[in-house]
């Protein structure tokens, strides 16, 4: 059974409970760079299961999600109380061909967009962190909440990338033993 909206929010925020959302976001690109650094293009496109994303697809998703993050926050800051539209990540993955994307290029796009969004947040006066938008599925989301959600979203996907990278290492190790 798919998780509810509330379960999703709790799971994502649970990844960053007690942590500084900005520090978590700042650390994401370097962590990803380290995780994917030694992997081949073929490994980056390997799927652990047919219904699961490859590392390349996850990193492409993060790059596109960072565009969404920047747009949502800027929309909220420009018009407090504005509507926030959801997006279908699976449709985007298909339409934008995440499976064909170069993971290292996606990571660079993500890194540049993230640095830009973090610079905006660092310059933001404290009172504007309470500006909010009304997400069509999740309800009221302040800038502070959005920052925590994107930090948790980062952590969620870092854990996925780590799991796939570990599976790849395990597969490589088994192949070496067979030889």
The 8 nearest C-alpha neighbors of each residue, nearest first, counted from 0:
[[1, 2, 3, 6, 4, 7, 5, 50],
 [2, 0, 3, 4, 7, 6, 5, 10],
 [1, 3, 6, 7, 0, 4, 5, 10],
 [4, 2, 6, 5, 7, 1, 8, 0],
 [3, 5, 7, 6, 8, 137, 2, 136],
 [4, 6, 8, 3, 7, 9, 137, 2],
 [5, 7, 3, 9, 4, 8, 2, 10],
 [8, 6, 4, 10, 5, 9, 11, 3],
 [7, 9, 5, 11, 6, 10, 12, 4],
 [10, 8, 6, 12, 7, 11, 13, 5],
 [9, 11, 13, 7, 8, 12, 6, 14],
 [10, 12, 151, 8, 13, 14, 9, 152],
 [13, 11, 9, 14, 151, 15, 10, 8],
 [14, 12, 10, 16, 11, 15, 9, 151],
 [13, 15, 151, 12, 11, 16, 154, 10],
 [16, 14, 18, 151, 13, 12, 17, 150],
 [15, 17, 13, 18, 14, 12, 19, 151],
 [16, 18, 15, 19, 13, 20, 14, 12],
 [19, 17, 15, 16, 20, 23, 22, 21],
 [18, 20, 22, 21, 23, 17, 15, 147],
 [21, 19, 23, 147, 150, 22, 146, 18],
 [20, 22, 24, 23, 19, 25, 117, 146],
 [23, 21, 25, 19, 24, 20, 26, 18],
 [22, 24, 20, 26, 21, 25, 150, 19],
 [25, 23, 21, 150, 27, 22, 26, 20],
 [24, 26, 22, 23, 27, 21, 28, 117],
 [27, 25, 23, 24, 29, 28, 30, 22],
 [26, 28, 30, 24, 29, 25, 31, 23],
 [27, 29, 31, 30, 110, 26, 32, 106],
 [30, 28, 32, 31, 27, 26, 33, 25],
 [31, 29, 27, 33, 28, 32, 34, 26],
 [32, 30, 34, 28, 33, 29, 35, 27],
 [31, 33, 29, 30, 35, 34, 36, 28],
 [32, 34, 30, 36, 31, 35, 29, 37],
 [35, 33, 31, 32, 36, 30, 161, 164],
 [36, 34, 38, 32, 33, 37, 31, 43],
 [37, 35, 33, 32, 38, 34, 31, 103],
 [36, 38, 35, 39, 34, 33, 32, 42],
 [37, 39, 35, 36, 42, 43, 40, 41],
 [38, 40, 42, 41, 43, 37, 35, 36],
 [41, 39, 43, 42, 44, 38, 101, 102],
 [40, 42, 44, 39, 43, 45, 38, 55],
 [43, 41, 45, 39, 44, 40, 38, 167],
 [42, 44, 40, 54, 55, 41, 45, 39],
 [43, 45, 53, 41, 42, 55, 54, 40],
 [46, 44, 42, 53, 43, 41, 47, 54],
 [47, 45, 53, 48, 52, 51, 49, 44],
 [46, 48, 51, 45, 163, 49, 53, 52],
 [49, 47, 51, 46, 50, 52, 53, 45],
 [48, 50, 51, 46, 47, 52, 53, 45],
 [49, 51, 48, 52, 46, 47, 53, 89],
 [52, 50, 48, 49, 46, 47, 53, 56],
 [51, 53, 56, 46, 57, 54, 50, 47],
 [52, 54, 46, 56, 44, 55, 45, 57],
 [53, 55, 57, 43, 56, 160, 58, 44],
 [56, 54, 102, 43, 58, 53, 44, 57],
 [57, 55, 97, 59, 53, 54, 98, 58],
 [56, 58, 54, 60, 59, 55, 52, 61],
 [57, 59, 61, 55, 60, 56, 105, 102],
 [60, 58, 56, 62, 105, 61, 57, 97],
 [61, 59, 57, 63, 58, 62, 64, 56],
 [60, 62, 64, 58, 59, 63, 65, 57],
 [63, 61, 109, 59, 65, 60, 64, 105],
 [62, 64, 60, 66, 65, 61, 59, 67],
 [65, 63, 67, 61, 66, 62, 60, 68],
 [64, 66, 68, 62, 67, 63, 61, 69],
 [65, 67, 63, 69, 64, 68, 70, 62],
 [66, 68, 64, 70, 65, 69, 71, 63],
 [69, 67, 65, 71, 66, 70, 72, 64],
 [68, 70, 66, 72, 67, 71, 116, 73],
 [69, 71, 67, 73, 68, 72, 74, 66],
 [72, 70, 74, 68, 73, 69, 67, 75],
 [73, 71, 75, 69, 74, 70, 76, 68],
 [72, 74, 76, 70, 75, 71, 77, 69],
 [75, 73, 71, 77, 72, 76, 70, 78],
 [76, 74, 79, 72, 78, 132, 77, 73],
 [75, 77, 73, 74, 78, 79, 72, 130],
 [76, 78, 74, 75, 73, 79, 72, 81],
 [79, 77, 75, 81, 76, 74, 80, 132],
 [78, 80, 75, 130, 81, 131, 76, 132],
 [81, 79, 132, 131, 133, 78, 75, 82],
 [82, 80, 132, 79, 78, 75, 133, 83],
 [81, 83, 133, 132, 134, 84, 80, 135],
 [84, 82, 134, 133, 132, 135, 81, 71],
 [83, 85, 135, 134, 82, 86, 136, 133],
 [84, 86, 135, 83, 87, 134, 136, 137],
 [87, 85, 88, 84, 91, 90, 67, 89],
 [86, 88, 90, 89, 91, 85, 92, 84],
 [89, 87, 91, 90, 92, 86, 60, 93],
 [90, 88, 92, 91, 87, 93, 94, 86],
 [89, 91, 93, 87, 92, 88, 94, 95],
 [90, 92, 88, 94, 93, 89, 95, 87],
 [93, 91, 89, 97, 90, 95, 96, 94],
 [92, 94, 96, 90, 91, 95, 89, 97],
 [95, 93, 91, 96, 92, 90, 97, 89],
 [94, 96, 92, 91, 93, 97, 90, 98],
 [97, 95, 93, 98, 94, 99, 92, 100],
 [96, 98, 56, 92, 100, 99, 95, 59],
 [97, 99, 96, 56, 100, 55, 44, 53],
 [100, 98, 97, 96, 101, 44, 55, 56],
 [99, 101, 97, 98, 102, 55, 96, 59],
 [100, 102, 104, 103, 105, 55, 99, 40],
 [103, 101, 55, 105, 104, 100, 106, 58],
 [102, 104, 106, 105, 101, 107, 35, 32],
 [103, 105, 107, 106, 101, 102, 108, 100],
 [106, 104, 102, 108, 59, 103, 107, 62],
 [105, 107, 109, 103, 104, 108, 110, 102],
 [106, 108, 110, 104, 109, 105, 111, 103],
 [109, 107, 105, 111, 106, 110, 62, 112],
 [108, 110, 62, 106, 112, 107, 111, 113],
 [111, 109, 107, 113, 108, 112, 28, 106],
 [112, 110, 114, 108, 113, 109, 107, 115],
 [111, 113, 115, 109, 114, 110, 108, 116],
 [114, 112, 116, 110, 115, 111, 109, 117],
 [115, 113, 117, 111, 112, 116, 110, 118],
 [114, 116, 112, 118, 113, 117, 111, 119],
 [117, 115, 113, 119, 118, 114, 69, 112],
 [116, 118, 120, 114, 119, 115, 113, 121],
 [119, 117, 121, 115, 116, 120, 114, 122],
 [118, 120, 116, 117, 122, 121, 123, 115],
 [121, 119, 117, 123, 122, 118, 116, 21],
 [120, 122, 118, 123, 119, 117, 124, 21],
 [123, 121, 119, 120, 118, 124, 117, 125],
 [122, 124, 120, 121, 119, 125, 127, 128],
 [123, 125, 126, 127, 122, 128, 121, 120],
 [126, 124, 127, 128, 123, 129, 122, 121],
 [125, 127, 128, 124, 129, 130, 123, 142],
 [126, 128, 129, 130, 125, 124, 123, 76],
 [129, 127, 142, 143, 126, 130, 125, 141],
 [130, 128, 127, 141, 142, 126, 131, 143],
 [131, 129, 127, 141, 79, 128, 142, 76],
 [132, 130, 141, 140, 80, 79, 75, 142],
 [131, 133, 80, 81, 75, 140, 82, 139],
 [132, 134, 139, 82, 138, 83, 81, 80],
 [135, 133, 83, 138, 137, 136, 84, 82],
 [134, 136, 84, 137, 83, 138, 133, 85],
 [137, 135, 134, 138, 85, 4, 84, 133],
 [138, 136, 134, 135, 4, 139, 133, 140],
 [137, 139, 134, 133, 136, 135, 140, 132],
 [138, 140, 133, 132, 134, 131, 141, 137],
 [141, 139, 131, 132, 144, 133, 145, 138],
 [142, 140, 131, 144, 129, 143, 130, 145],
 [141, 143, 128, 145, 144, 130, 129, 131],
 [144, 142, 146, 128, 141, 145, 147, 129],
 [143, 145, 141, 147, 146, 142, 140, 148],
 [144, 146, 148, 142, 147, 143, 141, 149],
 [145, 147, 143, 149, 144, 148, 20, 142],
 [148, 146, 150, 144, 20, 145, 149, 151],
 [149, 147, 145, 151, 150, 146, 152, 12],
 [148, 150, 152, 146, 151, 147, 153, 145],
 [151, 149, 147, 153, 24, 20, 152, 148],
 [152, 150, 11, 154, 148, 14, 153, 12],
 [151, 153, 149, 155, 150, 154, 11, 148],
 [154, 152, 150, 151, 156, 155, 157, 149],
 [153, 155, 157, 151, 156, 152, 158, 14],
 [154, 156, 152, 158, 153, 157, 151, 159],
 [155, 157, 159, 158, 153, 154, 160, 152],
 [158, 156, 154, 160, 159, 155, 161, 153],
 [157, 159, 161, 156, 155, 160, 154, 162],
 [160, 158, 156, 162, 157, 161, 163, 155],
 [159, 161, 157, 163, 162, 158, 54, 164],
 [160, 162, 164, 158, 159, 163, 165, 157],
 [163, 161, 159, 165, 160, 164, 158, 166],
 [162, 164, 166, 160, 165, 161, 167, 159],
 [165, 163, 167, 161, 166, 162, 160, 168],
 [166, 164, 168, 162, 167, 163, 161, 169],
 [167, 165, 163, 169, 164, 168, 170, 162],
 [166, 168, 164, 170, 165, 169, 171, 163],
 [169, 167, 165, 171, 166, 170, 172, 164],
 [168, 170, 166, 172, 167, 171, 165, 173],
 [169, 171, 167, 173, 172, 168, 166, 174],
 [172, 170, 168, 174, 169, 173, 167, 175],
 [171, 173, 169, 175, 170, 174, 168, 176],
 [174, 172, 176, 170, 175, 171, 169, 177],
 [173, 175, 171, 177, 172, 176, 170, 178],
 [176, 174, 172, 178, 177, 173, 171, 170],
 [177, 175, 173, 174, 178, 172, 171, 170],
 [176, 178, 174, 175, 173, 172, 171, 170],
 [177, 175, 176, 174, 173, 172, 171, 170]]
